[in-house]
Amino acid sequence: MDGDTKPKAGGGAGSGAGGAGTGGAEIEMDDDANKPPSDLAADLAASDAKQAAVAKSGGVQKTPLSWQDIVVVIRKPFLKVHRTELNPFVGTTMNDNIIRHYSAGGELAYYLTDVLAIGIEGNYYQHVFNEPFDLIARQARRLPTVNQYNWSTALDFHYVPVYGKFAILDHRLVTWEAYFTAGIGAGQSEVIPRDTKFPGFTNFLIQPNVGAGMRFFLAKWLTINFGLRDYVFYDHFEPTNRSATVNANAADAASHADGALINNIMFQVGLSFWLPTSFDYTTFR
């Protein structure tokens, strides 16, 4: 063998080591790994000059891509700006174990932007007595002092800070959003007399409210909503010392009523219908 002869890449001692792991395949070395920094800088400058020449000539520089290089940002599938939401809903009280109220109502809201809206709502209530109402009457020989709610209405403001989506079994994407609401309204409660021979009386209520909920998008014109709402008000109840000679009529009972601050927390579920039923995306010119 000539002493000046050099082994090729993958030959000689290197070939024996490679043959054990790769079956003797030759390994091509990356030339850039052995280049000095000055040569790499020259190559980058040449590449930039080539791209500039292609751009100047009006051509398109083709760069090989793989699926990992492609990033897709999808549009929001649902827009609310300048649309009206018609939301019929039903609800039930959450924090009163003596009397439970069920409500049927609705809200009409207009979205000034995609996250801000103003609306008006109304509720009509029906009540049922829970089991503790009868237990207290039988065990303590006393009837609880309770009021029923008749109706309420409010002016509400909505803010949507959270928007997202999740996959169901890696097959279908479900879009949702979370929202906060606050408002001011009015309502009416009515005293349920402990003794039916005495008349009841009604109370006019000022009711601020706060709440939060989630909305799931089913179509471009339909969503399903779940939420909690806390209606806060100062209510008046039947006097504890009411008798045939004291506070017998409704006016006297109302003037001597016992007051308390009430938090009426309600769970609500409803469907929202959106008008117009479709929307168009626009882009800046």
Helices and strands as residue ranges (DSSP letters): H 12-22, G 31-34, H 37-56, G 67-69, E 84-93, E 99-111, E 116-129, H 131-140, E 146-168, E 172-192, E 202-219, E 222-237, H 250-255, E 258-275
